[in-house]
């Protein structure tokens, strides 16, 4: 049934909109303030720590645009966080992403509440991409992180 599926999208209805990476759920990771998960994710495309910090302060479409023109990570397969490089297709990168989501979850009651409201429902992200070389976070990685957090509720 359609009501058993929640397609996460920034323009969706609650809770889909609040589970979107665009939503301004702020959190701190490694001493760096992130205004949204999208800001954090787009910052990974930059090696320069100061540039990363600036992008971390963005949310929504503004954050997405900040990382849109950065494509070298797709060629080299490397992303960066806080002076450390990661292969996009590595276990270390997956762990970094899980840590970031866990920090956002632990620091945001609204995010936790939105996620809790989805218990018993299937989460999807139809507008996402599936190939790691095309996106900083695949649909599977995204939904797996949310499901991992939801299991802890």
PAZAPA-4460 file (N, C-alpha, C; in steps of 0.05 Angstrom, whole numbers, plus 32768, in hexadecimal, padded with zeros to 4 digits):
% residues 153
    n_x    n_y    n_z   ca_x   ca_y   ca_z    c_x    c_y    c_z   seq   type   mol
   8011   7FE8   8000   8000   8000   8000   8012   8019   8000     1      X     A
   8008   802D   7FF3   8018   8046   7FEF   801D   8054   800A     2      X     A
   800B   8052   801D   800F   8060   8037   8024   8051   8048     3      X     A
   802C   803A   8040   8042   802B   804D   805D   8032   8043     4      X     A
   805E   8044   802E   8077   804C   8022   807B   806A   8026     5      X     A
   8092   8072   802F   8098   808F   8031   80AF   8095   801F     6      X     A
   80A9   80A5   800A   80BE   80AD   7FF7   80C9   80C8   8001     7      X     A
   80E2   80C7   800A   80EF   80DE   8016   80F6   80F3   8001     8      X     A
   80ED   810B   8005   80F1   8121   7FF2   80ED   813B   8002     9      X     A
   80FD   814F   7FFB   80FC   8168   800A   80E2   8176   8006    10      X     A
   80D4   8171   7FF0   80BA   817E   7FEC   80A2   816C   7FF3    11      X     A
   80A9   8155   8000   8094   8143   8008   8086   814C   8022    12      X     A
   8072   813E   802A   8064   8144   8043   8073   8137   805A    13      X     A
   806D   8140   8072   8079   8134   808A   8072   8116   808B    14      X     A
   8084   8105   8092   809F   8109   809B   80B4   8109   8085    15      X     A
   80AB   8104   806C   80BE   8102   8055   80D0   811A   8052    16      X     A
   80C4   8132   8056   80D4   814B   8053   80E9   814E   8069    17      X     A
   80E3   8146   8081   80F6   8149   8097   810C   8133   8096    18      X     A
   8108   811E   8088   811C   8109   8085   812E   810F   806D    19      X     A
   8127   8123   805E   8138   812B   8047   8153   8136   8051    20      X     A
   8168   8131   8042   8182   813C   8049   8182   815B   8046    21      X     A
   816F   8165   8037   816D   8182   8034   8163   8190   804D    22      X     A
   8154   8182   805E   8148   818E   8075   815D   8198   8089    23      X     A
   8159   81B0   8094   816E   81BC   80A5   816F   81B0   80C2    24      X     A
   8176   8197   80C3   817C   818A   80DD   819A   818F   80E2    25      X     A
   81A0   81A1   80F4   81BC   81A7   80F9   81C8   8193   810C    26      X     A
   81E2   818F   8109   81F1   817D   811A   820F   8184   8119    27      X     A
   821E   817A   812D   823B   817E   812E   8248   8163   8129    28      X     A
   825C   8164   8117   826C   814C   8112   8289   8153   8112    29      X     A
   8298   8146   8123   82B5   814C   8125   82BA   816A   812B    30      X     A
   82A9   8176   813A   82AC   8192   8141   82A3   81A6   812C    31      X     A
   8298   819C   8116   828F   81AD   8100   8271   81AE   8100    32      X     A
   8266   81C6   8100   8249   81CA   80FF   823E   81C5   80E3    33      X     A
   822B   81B4   80E1   821E   81AE   80C8   8200   81B7   80CA    34      X     A
   81F8   81C7   80B8   81DC   81D1   80B8   81C8   81BC   80AE    35      X     A
   81D2   81A9   809E   81C1   8194   8093   81D2   817D   808A    36      X     A
   81C6   8166   8085   81D5   814F   807B   81DE   8156   805E    37      X     A
   81CE   8164   804F   81D6   816B   8034   81EF   817C   8034    38      X     A
   81F1   818F   8046   8209   81A0   8048   8221   818F   804E    39      X     A
   821F   817C   8061   8235   816A   8067   823C   8159   804E    40      X     A
   8229   814D   8041   822E   813C   802A   823C   814B   8014    41      X     A
   8233   8163   800E   823F   8172   7FF8   825B   817C   7FFF    42      X     A
   8260   8181   8019   827A   818A   8022   828F   8174   801D    43      X     A
   8287   815B   801C   829A   8145   8017   82A8   8146   7FFC    44      X     A
   829D   8156   7FEA   82A8   8158   7FCF   82C0   816B   7FCF    45      X     A
   82C5   8179   7FE5   82DA   818D   7FE7   82F0   8184   7FF9    46      X     A
   8309   8188   7FF1   8320   8180   8002   8326   8196   8017    47      X     A
   8321   81AF   800F   8327   81C6   8020   8314   81C7   8038    48      X     A
   831F   81C5   8050   830F   81C4   8069   82FF   81DD   806D    49      X     A
   830A   81F4   8067   82FA   820D   806A   82E2   820E   8057    50      X     A
   82E6   8205   803F   82D0   8203   802C   82BB   81EF   8036    51      X     A
   82C4   81D9   8041   82B2   81C5   804C   82A1   81D2   8062    52      X     A
   82AE   81E1   8074   829F   81ED   808A   8289   8200   8080    53      X     A
   8290   820F   806B   827C   8222   805F   8264   8212   8053    54      X     A
   826A   81FD   8045   8255   81ED   8039   8244   81DF   804E    55      X     A
   8250   81D7   8064   8242   81CA   807A   822D   81DD   8086    56      X     A
   8230   81F7   8083   821D   820A   808E   8205   820E   807C    57      X     A
   8204   8200   8065   81EE   8203   8052   81DA   81EC   8056    58      X     A
   81C2   81F1   804C   81AE   81DC   804C   819E   81DD   8032    59      X     A
   818E   81C9   802D   817C   81C9   8016   818A   81CB   7FFC    60      X     A
   817C   81D9   7FEA   8186   81DC   7FCE   81A1   81EB   7FCD    61      X     A
   81A4   81FE   7FDF   81BD   820E   7FE1   81D5   81FB   7FE5    62      X     A
   81D2   81E8   7FF7   81E7   81D4   7FFC   81EC   81C3   7FE3    63      X     A
   81D6   81BA   7FD7   81D9   81A9   7FBF   81E8   81B8   7FA9    64      X     A
   81E1   81D1   7FA4   81EE   81E1   7F90   820C   81E5   7F96    65      X     A
   8213   81E7   7FAF   822F   81EC   7FB7   8240   81D4   7FAE    66      X     A
   8235   81BD   7FAD   8245   81A5   7FA5   8241   819C   7F89    67      X     A
   822E   81A9   7F7B   8226   81A1   7F60   823D   81A1   7F4C    68      X     A
   824E   81B5   7F4D   8263   81B8   7F39   827C   81A9   7F40    69      X     A
   827D   819C   7F57   8294   818C   7F5F   8291   8170   7F54    70      X     A
   82A1   816A   7F40   829F   814F   7F34   82B9   813F   7F35    71      X     A
   82CF   814B   7F3F   82E8   813C   7F40   82E6   8123   7F52    72      X     A
   82D5   8124   7F66   82D2   810D   7F78   82C7   80F5   7F68    73      X     A
   82B7   80FA   7F53   82AD   80E5   7F43   82C3   80D7   7F32    74      X     A
   82D6   80E7   7F29   82EC   80DD   7F19   8300   80CE   7F2A    75      X     A
   8308   80DA   7F41   831C   80CE   7F52   8311   80BA   7F67    76      X     A
   82F7   80BC   7F6B   82EA   80AA   7F7E   82F1   80B0   7F9B    77      X     A
   82F9   80C9   7FA0   8302   80D1   7FBC   82F1   80E8   7FC5    78      X     A
   82EA   80E7   7FDF   82DC   80FD   7FEC   82EC   8104   8005    79      X     A
   82E5   811A   8012   82F5   8125   8028   82E4   812E   803F    80      X     A
   82EE   812A   8057   82E1   8135   806E   82F6   813C   8083    81      X     A
   82F6   8156   808A   8306   815F   80A0   8324   8156   809E    82      X     A
   832F   815C   8087   834C   8156   8080   8352   8139   807B    83      X     A
   833E   8128   8079   8343   810C   8073   8335   8105   8058    84      X     A
   8343   80F5   8048   8337   80EB   802F   832C   80CF   8032    85      X     A
   8317   80CA   8023   8309   80B0   8024   8304   80A8   8007    86      X     A
   8307   808E   8001   82FD   8084   7FE8   82DF   8082   7FEA    87      X     A
   82D1   808C   7FD6   82B4   808D   7FD7   82A9   8071   7FDB    88      X     A
   82B6   805D   7FD0   82AC   8042   7FD1   82BA   8031   7FE7    89      X     A
   82BE   803E   7FFE   82CC   8030   8014   82BB   802C   802C    90      X     A
   82C2   8019   803D   82B5   8015   8056   82B9   802D   8069    91      X     A
   82D0   803A   8067   82D5   8052   8077   82C1   8068   8071    92      X     A
   82BB   806C   8057   82A8   8080   804F   828C   8079   8059    93      X     A
   8285   8060   8057   826A   8057   8061   8268   805D   807F    94      X     A
   827E   8057   808D   827E   805C   80AA   827B   807A   80B0    95      X     A
   8288   808B   80A1   8286   80A8   80A4   8269   80B1   80A1    96      X     A
   825C   80A7   808C   8240   80AE   8087   822E   80A5   809E    97      X     A
   8232   808D   80A7   8222   8083   80BE   8226   8094   80D7    98      X     A
   823F   809C   80DB   8245   80AD   80F3   8237   80C8   80F0    99      X     A
   8237   80D3   80D8   822A   80ED   80D3   820C   80EB   80D8   100      X     A
   8200   80D6   80CE   81E3   80D2   80D2   81DD   80CD   80F0   101      X     A
   81EE   80BE   80FD   81EA   80B9   8119   81EC   80D3   812A   102      X     A
   81FF   80E4   8123   8201   80FD   8131   81E8   810F   812C   103      X     A
   81DF   8110   8114   81C7   8120   810E   81AF   8114   811E   104      X     A
   81AD   80FA   811E   8197   80ED   812D   8199   80F3   814B   105      X     A
   81B0   80F1   8156   81B4   80F5   8173   81B0   8112   817B   106      X     A
   81B4   8125   8169   81B3   8141   816F   8199   814F   8166   107      X     A
   8186   8140   815B   816D   814C   8151   8154   813D   8158   108      X     A
   8146   8147   816B   812D   813A   8174   8118   813A   815D   109      X     A
   8117   814F   814D   8104   8150   8137   810A   813A   8122   110      X     A
   8124   8136   811C   812B   8121   8109   8123   8106   8114   111      X     A
   812A   8102   812D   8124   80E8   813A   8105   80E3   813A   112      X     A
   80F6   80F8   8140   80D9   80F5   8140   80CE   80EE   8124   113      X     A
   80D8   80FC   8110   80D0   80F7   80F4   80D6   80DA   80ED   114      X     A
   80EE   80D1   80F4   80F6   80B6   80EE   80E5   80A1   80FD   115      X     A
   80DF   80A7   8116   80CE   8095   8126   80B2   8092   811A   116      X     A
   80A8   80A7   810D   808E   80A7   8101   808C   8094   80E9   117      X     A
   80A3   808B   80E0   80A3   8079   80C8   80A6   805C   80CF   118      X     A
   80A6   8055   80E9   80A9   8039   80F1   8092   8029   80E4   119      X     A
   8099   8012   80D9   8086   8001   80CB   8081   8008   80AE   120      X     A
   808F   801D   80A5   808B   8025   8089   80A6   8022   807A   121      X     A
   80A4   8020   8060   80BB   801D   804F   80C4   8039   8046   122      X     A
   80DE   803E   8049   80E9   8058   8041   80F5   8055   8025   123      X     A
   80F0   8068   8014   80FC   8069   7FF9   8106   8085   7FF3   124      X     A
   8115   8087   7FDD   811E   80A1   7FD4   8120   80A0   7FB6   125      X     A
   8109   80A3   7FA9   8106   809E   7F8D   8117   80B1   7F7C   126      X     A
   811D   80C9   7F85   812D   80DB   7F74   814B   80D7   7F77   127      X     A
   8153   80C5   7F89   816F   80C0   7F8D   817C   80AF   7F77   128      X     A
   8196   80AC   7F79   81A6   809C   7F65   81B0   8083   7F72   129      X     A
   81B7   806F   7F61   81BF   8055   7F6C   81DD   8050   7F69   130      X     A
   81EB   805E   7F58   8208   8059   7F53   8219   806B   7F63   131      X     A
   822D   8060   7F71   823E   806F   7F83   824F   8084   7F74   132      X     A
   8255   807F   7F5B   8265   8092   7F4B   8254   80AA   7F42   133      X     A
   823A   80A9   7F46   8228   80BE   7F3D   821E   80D0   7F53   134      X     A
   8221   80C7   7F6C   8215   80D6   7F82   8226   80D2   7F9B   135      X     A
   8225   80E6   7FAC   8234   80E5   7FC5   8227   80D1   7FD9   136      X     A
   820D   80CB   7FD5   81FF   80B8   7FE6   81EA   80AA   7FD5   137      X     A
   81EC   8090   7FD2   81D8   8082   7FC2   81BE   807E   7FD2   138      X     A
   81A9   8077   7FC3   8190   8071   7FD0   8193   805C   7FE6   139      X     A
   81A1   8046   7FDF   81A5   8031   7FF2   81B4   803A   800B   140      X     A
   81C9   8049   8008   81D9   8053   801F   81C7   8065   8030   141      X     A
   81B8   8076   8024   81A6   8089   8032   8191   807A   8042   142      X     A
   8182   8068   8035   816D   8059   8042   8178   8046   8057   143      X     A
   818F   803A   8051   819C   8029   8065   81A3   8038   807F   144      X     A
   81AD   8051   807C   81B3   8061   8094   819A   8067   80A4   145      X     A
   8184   806F   8096   816B   8075   80A4   8160   805C   80B1   146      X     A
   8161   8045   80A4   8157   802C   80B0   8168   8024   80C8   147      X     A
   8182   8028   80C6   8194   8022   80DD   818C   8033   80F5   148      X     A
   8187   804D   80F1   8180   805E   8107   8164   8057   8112   149      X     A
   8152   8051   8100   8137   804A   8108   8136   8031   8119   150      X     A
   8148   801E   8114   814A   8006   8124   8151   800C   8141   151      X     A
   815E   8023   8146   8167   802B   8161   8151   8039   8170   152      X     A
   813A   803F   8164   8125   804D   8172   8117   803C   8186   153      X     A
***
